[in-house]
Amino acid sequence: MARRSWFPDRIDGERVVLRRHGPANLGAFLRWYSDRDVARLTRYQDGPMRQDEIERFFAARVVGPDSMALAVHERSTDRLIGTCAFSQLDGDNGSALYHITIGEKDTWGRGYGTEATMLMLEHAFATLGLHRIALSVFEFNERAIHSYRRCGFIVEGRAREAIWRDGRWWDELTMSILESEWRSRRRDPARTGQLDATSTPVAGRH
C-alpha cells in the first residue's frame, strides 16, 4: 500500500480539522520556521531555518510523494495553524515517529495541538493498526511534554545534554505510547480528562 493512501483527505475533531497539505501552505511554513520562537523548539541549530531549507523540507516531507503530513486547521475559522506528521514508518514492526508544530503563536495554549495529537494517535492505532508511536522533545519544551503526557506518552529515555540552548545544556527526551496503552486510556476517559488551556504542545521535534 502506498504511504499516501494510508491517510484520508481529512480527519475531523471537535476544534481542529486535519487535512492534507497543498502547495499553497508553503507561505505559512516560510513564516513559521523563520520565526525564532518556533525554531527554538524544533531545531538543534540555534536560529531559524533559511528559506531554501524550508522549501526543501516542505517539498520532501510535507507535500512529497512519501509524505505522511497533515495540516492542522482551526475548525471554527478553517485557519491553518500548524502541521503534524508521521515519519520512519516501519510496517514490519508497526511503529512510526510523530512530529507536530503549532506555528501560529496566537493559538498556543488553547489545546489545539493536544487534540491534533489525539486524532493522529486514533488514526495510527485504530485505522492503520500500528503498535507503537514515538517522538523526541527537548527538555525545556515543558508545555509540549505536558501535552504528550496527557495524550498517553511516557518518557522512555533521554539523550543527556544533547542540545545547547539559552546558555546551558539540555537533555532530549524520547517518549512513546503503545497501542495497548492507548486502548486502555480510551476505556477509562477519566485518565485523559478534558482538554485544558495549558495542554497545547507548542512544537515538537521535526
C-alpha positions in Angstrom: 0.0 0.0 0.0 1.4 3.4 -0.9 2.1 5.6 2.1 -0.2 8.4 0.9 -3.1 6.0 0.7 -2.7 5.4 4.5 -4.1 9.0 5.1 -7.6 10.2 4.4 -8.2 13.6 2.9 -9.3 14.9 6.4 -9.7 13.9 10.0 -12.3 15.8 11.9 -12.1 16.7 15.6 -14.1 18.9 17.9 -12.0 22.0 17.5 -9.4 21.1 14.8 -9.6 19.5 11.4 -6.6 17.7 9.9 -6.2 17.9 6.1 -3.6 17.0 3.6 -1.2 19.9 2.8 -1.2 21.6 -0.6 1.4 23.8 -2.3 -0.4 27.0 -1.0 0.7 26.1 2.5 4.3 26.9 1.8 3.9 30.5 2.7 2.8 29.5 6.3 5.8 27.2 6.6 8.2 30.0 5.5 6.7 32.2 8.2 6.7 29.6 10.9 10.1 28.2 10.5 11.8 31.5 10.1 10.4 32.6 13.5 13.0 32.3 16.3 10.4 31.2 18.9 9.3 28.3 16.7 12.8 27.4 15.7 13.9 27.3 19.3 11.5 24.4 19.9 12.1 22.4 16.7 15.7 22.7 15.7 19.1 21.5 17.0 20.6 24.6 15.4 20.3 27.9 17.3 18.4 30.0 14.9 15.6 29.9 12.3 15.8 27.9 9.1 16.9 29.5 5.8 14.3 29.9 3.1 15.9 27.3 0.9 16.0 24.8 3.8 12.3 25.4 4.4 11.4 25.0 0.8 13.3 21.7 0.6 11.7 20.4 3.8 8.3 21.3 2.5 8.8 19.7 -0.9 10.2 16.4 0.6 8.4 15.9 3.9 5.2 17.9 3.6 3.8 17.5 0.1 6.3 14.9 -1.3 5.0 11.5 -2.5 6.2 9.8 0.6 5.0 12.4 3.0 2.7 11.5 5.9 2.0 15.0 7.0 -1.4 16.7 7.7 -2.2 20.3 8.1 -3.9 21.4 11.4 -6.8 23.8 10.8 -8.8 25.6 13.5 -12.3 24.2 12.8 -14.3 27.3 13.6 -12.4 29.5 11.1 -10.6 27.0 8.8 -7.4 28.8 9.6 -4.2 26.9 9.0 -2.4 26.9 12.4 0.1 24.0 12.2 1.3 20.7 10.9 1.6 17.2 12.2 3.2 14.1 10.7 4.4 10.6 11.0 7.9 9.6 9.7 10.1 6.5 9.6 7.1 4.2 9.3 8.1 0.6 9.9 5.3 -1.6 8.7 7.0 -4.8 9.8 7.2 -3.7 13.4 4.2 -1.4 13.4 6.0 1.7 14.5 6.4 5.3 13.5 7.8 8.7 14.8 5.4 11.5 15.4 6.0 15.3 14.9 3.9 18.3 15.5 4.3 22.1 15.2 1.7 24.7 16.0 3.1 27.6 14.0 0.6 30.3 14.8 1.8 31.6 18.1 -1.5 33.4 19.0 -3.1 29.9 19.1 -0.6 28.5 21.6 -2.1 27.3 24.9 -5.6 26.6 23.5 -5.4 22.8 23.4 -5.3 22.5 19.5 -2.0 20.6 19.4 -3.2 18.1 22.0 -6.4 17.4 20.1 -4.5 17.0 16.9 -2.1 14.6 18.6 -5.1 12.6 19.9 -6.6 12.4 16.4 -3.3 11.2 14.9 -3.0 8.5 17.6 -6.5 7.3 16.9 -5.7 7.1 13.2 -2.4 5.3 13.9 -3.8 2.7 16.2 -7.5 2.3 15.2 -7.1 2.7 11.4 -3.5 1.9 10.5 -3.1 -0.8 13.0 0.2 0.4 14.3 1.7 -0.9 17.5 4.0 2.0 18.8 4.3 5.7 18.2 7.4 7.5 19.5 8.7 11.1 19.5 11.5 13.3 20.7 11.2 16.6 22.5 13.7 19.0 24.1 13.7 19.0 27.9 12.9 22.8 28.1 9.7 22.4 26.0 7.6 21.8 29.1 4.3 22.6 27.5 4.8 20.0 24.8 5.9 17.4 27.4 2.8 18.1 29.5 0.6 17.7 26.4 2.2 14.5 25.3 1.7 13.1 28.8 -2.0 14.0 28.6 -2.2 12.0 25.3 -0.6 9.0 27.0 3.0 9.2 26.0 5.6 8.2 28.6 9.3 9.1 28.8 11.3 6.1 27.9 14.8 7.6 27.6 16.9 10.7 27.3 19.9 11.8 25.5 21.8 13.7 28.2 22.9 17.2 27.5 22.2 16.8 23.8 21.4 20.4 23.0 22.9 23.8 23.9 20.2 26.4 24.3 19.8 29.6 26.3 23.3 29.4 27.7 23.1 25.8 29.1 22.9 22.2 28.2 19.5 20.4 28.0 18.5 16.8 27.6 16.5 15.5 24.6 13.7 13.2 25.8 12.3 10.2 23.9 8.6 9.4 24.6 6.3 6.7 23.3 2.8 5.2 23.5 1.8 1.7 22.7 -1.5 0.6 21.1 -2.4 -1.3 24.3 -1.9 1.8 26.4 -3.9 3.9 24.0 -6.8 1.4 24.2 -6.7 1.3 27.9 -7.0 5.1 28.1 -10.0 5.0 25.8 -11.7 2.6 28.1 -11.0 4.9 31.1 -11.8 8.5 29.9 -11.0 9.8 33.4 -7.3 9.1 32.7 -7.4 11.6 29.9 -9.8 14.2 31.2 -10.9 17.3 29.3 -8.5 19.4 27.3 -7.4 22.5 29.1 -5.8 25.8 28.2 -2.3 24.6 29.2 -2.2 21.5 27.1 -1.2 22.6 23.6 2.2 21.3 22.5 3.8 24.4 21.1 6.1 22.5 18.9 7.7 19.0 18.8 10.9 18.0 17.2 10.6 17.8 13.4 
